[in-house]
């Protein structure tokens, strides 16, 4: 049986008789842990109750729960882990950037563009909503500009698009060039509180020159929104 020091009594649930026993609900003054215990009562008056300096734990308790935090909700972490006080379904921070110049390439593999932004999540289970916007340009009919989003950047980063195929595509028809707006919303859970960088990436499918960003094809940019779970 576990022995603990009696710290703070908040409620007497039942007293069998004087010089008998009482069931108490206790809250730890530092951690906020809640537990029920039975203690021997040697004497009892309206204002005084003498109890041992230690007690034997007989009831259930919530282990590891810290003192409540303003604006946070007690949230389960899964089997084997105590609940924590956390923000839930709330926007925690927003990071943004814009550019007025463009990135161009004829390469048929993804490259980093200069649309990039970093964010340091406040919790490891936070969701990051990645928004990328701007115009795509291509100068050759039948070929295309493809835009995607990468966590970490190239080389070695993680493409957030399904199958790594990209989110937006601009394919000119006929014999002319084409400019097409692109708006991407991608969901990511980086699983860290360290600084995490996201980059817009692009490539050419086929031949010709692809461009994305700002400059003569308007403004491009990125927004990162952290959402607590």
LOKE-739705 format. One record per atom (N, C-alpha, C, O): residue in three letters; x, y, z. Coordinates in steps of 0.1 Angstrom, whole numbers. Example, Ala and Ser with C-alpha at 12.3 -4.5 7.8 and 13.67 -1.06 7.14 Angstrom:
REM LOKE-739705
  rest     xx     yy     zz
   ALA    132    -57     78
   ALA    123    -45     78
   ALA    132    -33     78
   ALA    142    -33     85
   SER    128    -22     71
   SER    137    -11     71
   SER    129      0     79
   SER    134     11     80
***
This chain:
REM LOKE-739705
  rest     xx     yy     zz
   UNK      9    -12      0
   UNK      0      0      0
   UNK      9     12      0
   UNK     19     13      6
   UNK      5     23     -7
   UNK     13     35     -9
   UNK     11     44      3
   UNK     -1     46      8
   UNK     22     50      9
   UNK     21     59     20
   UNK     24     73     15
   UNK     34     75      7
   UNK     16     83     18
   UNK     19     97     14
   UNK     16    106     25
   UNK     10    103     35
   UNK     22    118     24
   UNK     20    128     35
   UNK      7    136     32
   UNK      4    139     21
   UNK     -1    138     42
   UNK    -14    145     41
   UNK    -11    159     38
   UNK     -5    166     46
   UNK    -16    165     27
   UNK    -13    179     23
   UNK    -25    188     25
   UNK    -23    199     31
   UNK    -37    184     20
   UNK    -48    194     20
   UNK    -61    187     19
   UNK    -64    179     10
   UNK    -70    188     29
   UNK    -83    182     30
   UNK    -93    192     25
   UNK    -95    203     31
   UNK   -101    188     15
   UNK   -111    197     10
   UNK   -126    193     13
   UNK   -135    201     13
   UNK   -128    180     16
   UNK   -142    176     19
   UNK   -142    163     27
   UNK   -135    154     24
   UNK   -150    162     38
   UNK   -152    150     45
   UNK   -165    144     39
   UNK   -176    149     41
   UNK   -164    132     33
   UNK   -175    126     27
   UNK   -183    118     37
   UNK   -196    117     35
   UNK   -177    111     47
   UNK   -185    103     56
   UNK   -176    100     68
   UNK   -164     98     67
   UNK   -183    101     80
   UNK   -176     97     92
   UNK   -183     86     99
   UNK   -195     88    102
   UNK   -177     75    101
   UNK   -184     64    107
   UNK   -187     66    122
   UNK   -199     64    126
   UNK   -178     70    130
   UNK   -180     74    144
   UNK   -168     80    150
   UNK   -157     79    143
   UNK   -169     86    161
   UNK   -157     91    168
   UNK   -147     80    171
   UNK   -152     69    174
   UNK   -134     83    170
   UNK   -124     73    173
   UNK   -125     61    163
   UNK   -121     50    166
   UNK   -131     63    151
   UNK   -132     53    141
   UNK   -125     57    128
   UNK   -113     56    128
   UNK   -132     60    118
   UNK   -126     63    105
   UNK   -134     73     97
   UNK   -146     74     99
   UNK   -127     80     88
   UNK   -134     89     79
   UNK   -129     88     65
   UNK   -117     85     63
   UNK   -138     89     55
   UNK   -134     89     41
   UNK   -132    104     36
   UNK   -142    112     37
   UNK   -121    107     31
   UNK   -118    121     27
   UNK   -114    122     12
   UNK   -109    112      6
   UNK   -118    133      6
   UNK   -113    136     -8
   UNK   -102    147     -6
   UNK   -104    157      0
   UNK    -90    144    -12
   UNK    -79    153    -11
   UNK    -74    158    -24
   UNK    -75    151    -34
   UNK    -69    170    -24
   UNK    -63    176    -36
   UNK    -49    180    -32
   UNK    -47    188    -22
   UNK    -39    175    -40
   UNK    -25    179    -37
   UNK    -23    194    -39
   UNK    -27    199    -50
   UNK    -17    201    -30
   UNK    -16    215    -31
   UNK     -7    220    -42
   UNK     -8    231    -46
   UNK      2    211    -47
   UNK     12    215    -57
   UNK      8    210    -71
   UNK      8    217    -81
   UNK      4    197    -72
   UNK      1    191    -85
   UNK    -14    191    -89
   UNK    -17    189   -100
   UNK    -23    192    -79
   UNK    -37    192    -82
   UNK    -42    178    -83
   UNK    -54    176    -87
   UNK    -34    167    -80
   UNK    -39    153    -80
   UNK    -51    152    -71
   UNK    -50    157    -60
   UNK    -61    144    -75
   UNK    -73    141    -67
   UNK    -73    127    -62
   UNK    -70    118    -70
   UNK    -75    124    -49
   UNK    -76    111    -44
   UNK    -85    109    -32
   UNK    -86    119    -24
   UNK    -91     97    -31
   UNK    -99     94    -19
   UNK    -91     86     -9
   UNK    -84     76    -14
   UNK    -92     88      4
   UNK    -84     81     13
   UNK    -93     78     26
   UNK   -103     85     28
   UNK    -89     68     33
   UNK    -96     65     46
   UNK    -86     66     57
   UNK    -75     61     56
   UNK    -89     74     67
   UNK    -80     77     78
   UNK    -86     74     91
   UNK    -98     74     93
   UNK    -78     70    101
   UNK    -83     68    115
   UNK    -85     81    122
   UNK    -76     90    121
   UNK    -96     83    128
   UNK    -99     95    135
   UNK    -99     92    150
   UNK   -107     84    156
   UNK    -90     99    158
   UNK    -88     97    172
   UNK    -98    105    180
   UNK   -102    101    191
   UNK   -101    117    175
   UNK   -110    126    182
   UNK   -116    136    172
   UNK   -109    139    163
   UNK   -128    141    175
   UNK   -134    149    165
   UNK   -143    159    172
   UNK   -152    155    180
   UNK   -142    172    170
   UNK   -151    182    175
   UNK   -156    190    163
   UNK   -153    187    151
   UNK   -163    201    165
   UNK   -168    209    154
   UNK   -157    216    147
   UNK   -159    220    135
   UNK   -146    218    153
   UNK   -135    226    147
   UNK   -122    218    146
   UNK   -113    223    139
   UNK   -121    207    152
   UNK   -108    200    152
   UNK   -109    185    149
   UNK   -118    179    154
   UNK   -100    180    141
   UNK   -100    166    138
   UNK    -85    162    138
   UNK    -77    167    130
   UNK    -81    152    146
   UNK    -68    147    147
   UNK    -66    135    138
   UNK    -74    126    139
   UNK    -57    136    129
   UNK    -54    125    119
   UNK    -39    121    120
   UNK    -31    130    124
   UNK    -36    110    115
   UNK    -22    106    115
   UNK    -14    115    105
   UNK    -20    121     97
   UNK     -1    115    106
   UNK      8    123     97
   UNK      9    116     84
   UNK     13    123     74
   UNK      6    103     83
   UNK      6     97     70
   UNK     -7     89     69
   UNK    -14     87     78
   UNK    -11     85     56
   UNK    -23     78     54
   UNK    -21     67     44
   UNK    -11     67     36
   UNK    -30     58     43
   UNK    -30     47     34
   UNK    -40     50     23
   UNK    -52     51     25
   UNK    -35     50     10
   UNK    -44     53     -1
   UNK    -53     41     -4
   UNK    -48     30     -6
   UNK    -66     43     -4
   UNK    -75     32     -7
   UNK    -84     35    -19
   UNK    -91     26    -24
   UNK    -85     47    -24
   UNK    -94     51    -35
   UNK    -87     55    -47
   UNK    -74     56    -47
   UNK    -94     56    -58
   UNK    -88     60    -71
   UNK    -83     75    -71
   UNK    -88     83    -63
   UNK    -74     78    -80
   UNK    -69     92    -81
   UNK    -65     94    -95
   UNK    -63     85   -103
   UNK    -64    107    -99
   UNK    -59    111   -112
   UNK    -45    115   -111
   UNK    -42    126   -106
   UNK    -36    106   -115
   UNK    -22    108   -113
   UNK    -16    118   -124
   UNK    -20    117   -136
   UNK     -7    126   -120
   UNK      0    134   -130
   UNK     -7    147   -135
   UNK     -2    154   -144
   UNK    -20    149   -130
   UNK    -27    161   -135
   UNK    -22    173   -127
   UNK    -23    174   -115
   UNK    -17    183   -134
   UNK    -12    195   -128
   UNK    -23    205   -125
   UNK    -35    203   -128
   UNK    -19    216   -118
   UNK    -29    226   -115
   UNK    -35    232   -127
   UNK    -29    234   -137
   UNK    -49    234   -127
   UNK    -56    240   -139
   UNK    -49    253   -144
   UNK    -44    261   -137
   UNK    -49    254   -158
   UNK    -43    266   -164
   UNK    -55    274   -171
   UNK    -63    268   -178
   UNK    -54    287   -170
   UNK    -65    296   -176
   UNK    -66    293   -191
   UNK    -56    293   -198
   UNK    -79    292   -195
   UNK    -82    290   -209
   UNK    -78    277   -216
   UNK    -79    275   -228
   UNK    -74    267   -207
   UNK    -70    254   -212
   UNK    -80    244   -208
   UNK    -87    246   -197
   UNK    -82    233   -215
   UNK    -91    222   -212
   UNK    -84    210   -209
   UNK    -74    207   -215
   UNK    -89    202   -199
   UNK    -83    189   -195
   UNK    -85    180   -207
   UNK    -96    176   -210
   UNK    -74    175   -213
   UNK    -74    168   -226
   UNK    -67    155   -225
   UNK    -56    154   -220
   UNK    -74    144   -229
   UNK    -67    131   -229
   UNK    -56    130   -239
   UNK    -57    135   -250
   UNK    -45    122   -235
   UNK    -34    120   -244
   UNK    -34    106   -249
   UNK    -25    103   -258
   UNK    -42     97   -244
   UNK    -42     83   -249
   UNK    -39     74   -237
   UNK    -35     78   -227
   UNK    -40     61   -240
   UNK    -38     51   -230
   UNK    -24     51   -224
   UNK    -14     53   -232
   UNK    -23     51   -211
   UNK     -9     51   -205
   UNK     -4     64   -202
   UNK      7     65   -196
   UNK    -11     75   -205
   UNK     -6     88   -203
   UNK    -16     96   -195
   UNK    -28     95   -198
   UNK    -12    105   -186
   UNK    -22    113   -178
   UNK    -27    124   -187
   UNK    -21    128   -197
   UNK    -39    129   -184
   UNK    -45    140   -192
   UNK    -37    153   -189
   UNK    -30    154   -179
   UNK    -37    162   -199
   UNK    -30    175   -197
   UNK    -39    186   -200
   UNK    -50    185   -206
   UNK    -36    198   -195
   UNK    -43    210   -197
   UNK    -38    216   -211
   UNK    -26    219   -212
   UNK    -47    217   -221
   UNK    -42    221   -234
   UNK    -53    229   -241
   UNK    -65    229   -238
   UNK    -48    237   -251
   UNK    -58    245   -259
   UNK    -64    235   -269
   UNK    -57    226   -274
   UNK    -77    236   -272
   UNK    -84    227   -281
   UNK    -92    234   -291
   UNK   -100    243   -287
   UNK    -89    232   -304
   UNK    -97    238   -314
   UNK    -96    253   -314
   UNK   -106    260   -317
   UNK    -84    258   -311
   UNK    -82    273   -310
   UNK    -70    277   -318
   UNK    -60    270   -317
   UNK    -71    288   -325
   UNK    -59    293   -332
   UNK    -49    299   -322
   UNK    -52    308   -314
   UNK    -37    294   -323
   UNK    -27    297   -313
   UNK    -17    308   -318
   UNK    -13    316   -311
   UNK    -14    308   -332
   UNK     -5    318   -337
   UNK     -7    317   -353
   UNK    -11    307   -358
   UNK     -3    328   -359
   UNK     -3    329   -374
   UNK     10    336   -378
   UNK     14    346   -372
   UNK     16    330   -388
   UNK     28    336   -394
   UNK     26    337   -409
   UNK     21    328   -416
   UNK     30    349   -414
   UNK     27    352   -429
   UNK     39    358   -435
   UNK     48    363   -429
   UNK     39    357   -449
   UNK     49    364   -457
   UNK     43    366   -471
   UNK     35    358   -475
   UNK     48    376   -478
   UNK     45    378   -492
   UNK     57    382   -500
   UNK     67    386   -495
   UNK     56    380   -513
   UNK     67    384   -522
   UNK     61    391   -534
   UNK     50    389   -538
   UNK     69    399   -540
   UNK     65    407   -553
   UNK     74    403   -564
   UNK     73    409   -575
   UNK     83    393   -562
   UNK     91    388   -573
   UNK     88    373   -576
   UNK     81    367   -568
   UNK     93    368   -587
   UNK     89    354   -590
   UNK    101    345   -591
   UNK    112    349   -592
   UNK     98    332   -590
   UNK    108    321   -593
   UNK    104    314   -606
   UNK     92    311   -609
   UNK    114    312   -614
   UNK    112    305   -627
   UNK    121    293   -629
   UNK    132    293   -624
   UNK    116    283   -636
   UNK    124    271   -639
   UNK    119    264   -651
   UNK    108    265   -655
   UNK    129    257   -657
   UNK    125    247   -668
   UNK    127    233   -664
   UNK    125    224   -671
   UNK    131    231   -651
   UNK    134    217   -646
   UNK    121    210   -644
   UNK    111    215   -641
   UNK    122    197   -646
   UNK    110    188   -645
   UNK    110    181   -631
   UNK    102    172   -629
   UNK    119    185   -622
   UNK    118    180   -608
   UNK    116    192   -599
   UNK    120    203   -603
   UNK    109    190   -588
   UNK    106    202   -579
   UNK    118    209   -574
   UNK    129    203   -571
   UNK    117    222   -573
   UNK    127    231   -567
   UNK    121    240   -557
   UNK    109    242   -557
   UNK    129    245   -548
   UNK    124    255   -538
   UNK    121    268   -545
   UNK    129    272   -553
   UNK    110    274   -541
   UNK    108    288   -545
   UNK    112    297   -534
   UNK    116    292   -523
   UNK    111    310   -536
   UNK    114    319   -525
   UNK    102    323   -516
   UNK    103    332   -508
   UNK     91    315   -518
   UNK     80    317   -509
   UNK     82    306   -498
   UNK     80    294   -500
   UNK     86    311   -486
   UNK     89    302   -475
   UNK     86    309   -462
   UNK     88    321   -461
   UNK     83    301   -451
   UNK     80    307   -438
   UNK     82    296   -428
   UNK     79    284   -430
   UNK     87    300   -416
   UNK     89    291   -405
   UNK     79    294   -393
   UNK     75    305   -392
   UNK     76    284   -385
   UNK     68    285   -374
   UNK     73    276   -363
   UNK     78    265   -366
   UNK     72    280   -350
   UNK     75    271   -339
   UNK     62    267   -331
   UNK     57    275   -324
   UNK     57    255   -334
   UNK     44    251   -327
   UNK     46    252   -312
   UNK     56    249   -306
   UNK     34    254   -305
   UNK     34    255   -291
   UNK     32    241   -284
   UNK     34    239   -272
   UNK     27    231   -292
   UNK     25    218   -287
   UNK     28    208   -298
   UNK     27    211   -310
   UNK     32    196   -294
   UNK     36    186   -304
   UNK     24    180   -312
   UNK     26    175   -323
   UNK     12    182   -307
   UNK      1    177   -314
   UNK     -7    187   -322
   UNK    -18    185   -326
   UNK     -1    199   -323
   UNK     -8    210   -330
   UNK     -9    207   -345
   UNK     -1    201   -351
   UNK    -20    212   -351
   UNK    -22    212   -365
   UNK    -17    225   -371
   UNK    -19    236   -366
   UNK    -10    224   -382
   UNK     -5    236   -390
   UNK    -13    236   -403
   UNK    -12    227   -411
   UNK    -21    247   -405
   UNK    -28    249   -417
   UNK    -18    258   -426
   UNK    -15    269   -422
   UNK    -14    252   -437
   UNK     -5    259   -446
   UNK    -13    264   -458
   UNK    -19    257   -465
   UNK    -12    277   -460
   UNK    -19    284   -471
   UNK     -9    290   -480
   UNK      0    298   -476
   UNK    -10    287   -493
   UNK      0    292   -503
   UNK     -9    298   -514
   UNK    -19    292   -519
   UNK     -5    310   -519
   UNK    -13    317   -530
   UNK     -4    324   -539
   UNK      8    327   -536
   UNK     -9    327   -551
   UNK     -2    334   -561
   UNK     -5    329   -575
   UNK    -14    320   -576
   UNK      0    335   -586
   UNK     -3    331   -599
   UNK      8    322   -605
   UNK     20    323   -602
   UNK      4    312   -613
   UNK     13    303   -620
   UNK     13    308   -635
   UNK      3    311   -641
   UNK     25    308   -641
   UNK     27    312   -655
   UNK     34    301   -662
   UNK     43    295   -657
   UNK     30    298   -675
   UNK     37    289   -683
   UNK     37    295   -698
   UNK     27    301   -702
   UNK     48    292   -705
   UNK     49    299   -718
   UNK     48    289   -730
   UNK     50    293   -741
   UNK     45    276   -727
   UNK     44    266   -738
   UNK     31    258   -737
   UNK     28    252   -727
   UNK     24    259   -748
   UNK     11    251   -749
   UNK     14    236   -747
   UNK     23    231   -753
   UNK      5    230   -740
   UNK      6    215   -738
   UNK     16    211   -727
   UNK     16    200   -723
   UNK     24    220   -721
   UNK     32    218   -710
   UNK     26    225   -698
   UNK     15    232   -699
   UNK     32    224   -686
   UNK     25    229   -674
   UNK     35    234   -663
   UNK     46    229   -663
   UNK     30    243   -655
   UNK     37    247   -642
   UNK     29    240   -631
   UNK     17    240   -630
   UNK     36    233   -622
   UNK     30    226   -611
   UNK     36    231   -598
   UNK     48    233   -597
   UNK     27    234   -588
   UNK     31    240   -576
   UNK     27    231   -564
   UNK     16    224   -564
   UNK     36    230   -554
   UNK     33    221   -543
   UNK     38    228   -530
   UNK     43    239   -530
   UNK     37    221   -518
   UNK     42    226   -506
   UNK     50    215   -499
   UNK     46    204   -499
   UNK     61    219   -493
   UNK     71    210   -487
   UNK     74    214   -473
   UNK     78    226   -471
   UNK     73    205   -463
   UNK     78    208   -450
   UNK     93    205   -449
   UNK     97    193   -452
   UNK    101    215   -446
   UNK    116    213   -445
   UNK    123    218   -457
   UNK    134    222   -457
   UNK    116    217   -469
   UNK    122    222   -481
   UNK    131    211   -488
   UNK    134    201   -482
   UNK    135    214   -500
   UNK    144    204   -508
   UNK    158    208   -506
   UNK    162    220   -505
   UNK    167    197   -506
   UNK    163    183   -507
   UNK    160    177   -493
   UNK    163    183   -483
   UNK    153    166   -493
   UNK    151    159   -480
   UNK    138    162   -473
   UNK    135    156   -463
   UNK    130    172   -477
   UNK    118    176   -470
   UNK    107    166   -473
   UNK    108    156   -480
   UNK     95    170   -468
   UNK     83    161   -470
   UNK     73    169   -478
   UNK     67    179   -474
   UNK     70    164   -490
   UNK     59    170   -498
   UNK     46    167   -492
   UNK     42    155   -489
   UNK     37    177   -490
   UNK     24    176   -484
   UNK     13    172   -494
   UNK      2    169   -490
   UNK     16    172   -507
   UNK      6    169   -517
   UNK      3    154   -518
   UNK     13    146   -515
   UNK     -9    150   -522
   UNK    -11    135   -523
   UNK     -2    129   -534
   UNK     -2    133   -545
   UNK      6    119   -529
   UNK     15    112   -538
   UNK     27    121   -543
   UNK     34    117   -551
   UNK     28    133   -537
   UNK     39    141   -541
   UNK     37    147   -555
   UNK     47    151   -561
   UNK     25    147   -560
   UNK     23    151   -574
   UNK     20    166   -575
   UNK     20    171   -587
   UNK     19    174   -564
   UNK     16    188   -565
   UNK      1    191   -563
   UNK     -7    182   -564
   UNK     -1    204   -560
   UNK    -15    208   -557
   UNK    -21    216   -568
   UNK    -33    214   -571
   UNK    -14    224   -575
   UNK    -19    233   -586
   UNK    -12    231   -599
   UNK      0    227   -599
   UNK    -19    232   -610
   UNK    -13    230   -623
   UNK    -19    241   -633
   UNK    -31    243   -633
   UNK    -10    246   -641
   UNK    -14    256   -651
   UNK     -8    250   -665
   UNK      4    250   -667
   UNK    -18    246   -673
   UNK    -14    241   -686
   UNK    -20    250   -697
   UNK    -32    250   -699
   UNK    -12    258   -704
   UNK    -17    266   -715
   UNK    -23    258   -727
   UNK    -18    247   -730
   UNK    -34    263   -732
   UNK    -40    256   -744
   UNK    -36    264   -757
   UNK    -32    275   -756
   UNK    -38    257   -768
   UNK    -35    264   -781
   UNK    -21    268   -783
   UNK    -12    259   -780
   UNK    -18    280   -787
   UNK     -4    284   -790
   UNK      1    295   -781
   UNK     12    299   -782
   UNK     -7    299   -771
   UNK     -3    310   -763
   UNK      2    306   -749
   UNK      2    295   -746
   UNK      6    317   -742
   UNK     10    315   -728
   UNK     -2    316   -719
   UNK    -13    320   -724
   UNK     -1    313   -706
   UNK    -12    314   -697
   UNK     -8    317   -683
   UNK      2    313   -678
   UNK    -16    326   -676
   UNK    -14    329   -662
   UNK    -27    324   -655
   UNK    -38    327   -659
   UNK    -25    317   -644
   UNK    -36    311   -637
   UNK    -34    313   -622
   UNK    -23    310   -617
   UNK    -44    317   -615
   UNK    -43    319   -600
   UNK    -43    305   -593
   UNK    -49    295   -598
   UNK    -35    304   -582
   UNK    -34    292   -574
   UNK    -36    295   -560
   UNK    -31    304   -554
   UNK    -44    287   -553
   UNK    -47    288   -539
   UNK    -46    274   -532
   UNK    -55    266   -536
   UNK    -37    272   -523
   UNK    -35    259   -517
   UNK    -38    260   -502
   UNK    -33    269   -496
   UNK    -45    250   -497
   UNK    -47    248   -482
   UNK    -43    234   -479
   UNK    -49    224   -483
   UNK    -32    232   -471
   UNK    -27    219   -468
   UNK    -26    218   -452
   UNK    -23    227   -445
   UNK    -30    206   -447
   UNK    -30    203   -433
   UNK    -17    195   -430
   UNK    -14    185   -437
   UNK    -10    199   -419
   UNK      1    191   -415
   UNK      2    191   -400
   UNK     -2    200   -393
   UNK      7    180   -394
   UNK     10    178   -380
   UNK     25    175   -378
   UNK     28    163   -379
   UNK     34    185   -377
   UNK     48    182   -377
   UNK     53    175   -365
   UNK     64    169   -365
   UNK     45    174   -354
   UNK     49    166   -342
   UNK     61    171   -334
   UNK     69    163   -329
   UNK     63    184   -334
   UNK     74    190   -327
   UNK     71    204   -323
   UNK     61    210   -328
   UNK     79    210   -313
   UNK     78    224   -309
   UNK     90    232   -314
   UNK     91    243   -311
   UNK     98    225   -322
   UNK    110    232   -328
   UNK    105    240   -340
   UNK     95    237   -346
   UNK    114    250   -344
   UNK    111    257   -356
   UNK    109    248   -368
   UNK    118    240   -371
   UNK     98    250   -376
   UNK     95    242   -387
   UNK     93    251   -399
   UNK     85    260   -399
   UNK    100    248   -410
   UNK    100    256   -422
   UNK     91    250   -433
   UNK     93    238   -435
   UNK     83    258   -439
   UNK     75    253   -451
   UNK     79    261   -463
   UNK     81    273   -462
   UNK     80    254   -474
   UNK     84    261   -487
   UNK     74    257   -498
   UNK     70    246   -499
   UNK     71    267   -506
   UNK     64    264   -519
   UNK     74    259   -529
   UNK     85    265   -530
   UNK     71    248   -535
   UNK     80    242   -545
   UNK     73    241   -559
   UNK     61    241   -559
   UNK     81    241   -569
   UNK     75    241   -583
   UNK     83    233   -592
   UNK     95    230   -590
   UNK     77    229   -604
   UNK     85    223   -614
   UNK     77    225   -628
   UNK     66    230   -628
   UNK     84    221   -639
   UNK     78    222   -652
   UNK     74    207   -656
   UNK     82    198   -655
   UNK     62    206   -661
   UNK     58    193   -667
   UNK     58    195   -682
   UNK     50    201   -688
   UNK     68    188   -689
   UNK     70    190   -703
   UNK     81    199   -706
   UNK     92    197   -701
   UNK     79    209   -715
   UNK     89    218   -719
   UNK     85    233   -716
   UNK     74    235   -711
   UNK     94    242   -718
   UNK     91    256   -716
   UNK     95    261   -702
   UNK    102    254   -695
   UNK     91    273   -699
   UNK     95    280   -687
   UNK     83    281   -678
   UNK     72    286   -682
   UNK     84    278   -665
   UNK     74    279   -655
   UNK     78    290   -645
   UNK     90    292   -642
   UNK     68    298   -641
   UNK     71    309   -631
   UNK     60    309   -621
   UNK     48    306   -623
   UNK     64    313   -608
   UNK     54    314   -597
   UNK     59    325   -588
   UNK     71    326   -586
   UNK     50    332   -582
   UNK     53    342   -571
   UNK     47    355   -574
   UNK     34    356   -574
   UNK     55    365   -575
   UNK     50    379   -576
   UNK     55    385   -589
   UNK     56    379   -599
   UNK     60    398   -588
   UNK     65    405   -599
   UNK     54    408   -609
   UNK     43    413   -606
   UNK     57    405   -622
   UNK     47    408   -633
   UNK     35    400   -632
   UNK     25    402   -640
   UNK     35    389   -624
   UNK     23    381   -623
   UNK     17    382   -609
   UNK     12    372   -603
   UNK     17    394   -603
   UNK     10    398   -590
   UNK     18    393   -578
   UNK     30    390   -579
   UNK     12    393   -567
   UNK     18    390   -554
   UNK     16    375   -550
   UNK      5    370   -552
   UNK     26    369   -545
   UNK     25    355   -540
   UNK     28    355   -525
   UNK     34    365   -520
   UNK     25    344   -518
   UNK     28    344   -504
   UNK     24    331   -497
   UNK     19    322   -503
   UNK     26    331   -484
   UNK     23    319   -475
   UNK     18    324   -462
   UNK     22    334   -456
   UNK      8    317   -456
   UNK      3    319   -442
   UNK      4    305   -435
   UNK      0    295   -441
   UNK      9    305   -423
   UNK      9    293   -415
   UNK      1    296   -402
   UNK      3    306   -395
   UNK     -9    287   -400
   UNK    -18    289   -389
   UNK    -18    277   -380
   UNK    -20    266   -384
   UNK    -14    279   -367
   UNK    -13    268   -357
   UNK    -27    267   -350
   UNK    -32    277   -345
   UNK    -32    255   -350
   UNK    -45    252   -344
   UNK    -43    242   -333
   UNK    -38    231   -336
   UNK    -47    245   -321
   UNK    -45    235   -310
   UNK    -55    224   -310
   UNK    -67    226   -314
   UNK    -51    212   -306
   UNK    -60    201   -306
   UNK    -64    198   -291
   UNK    -72    188   -289
***
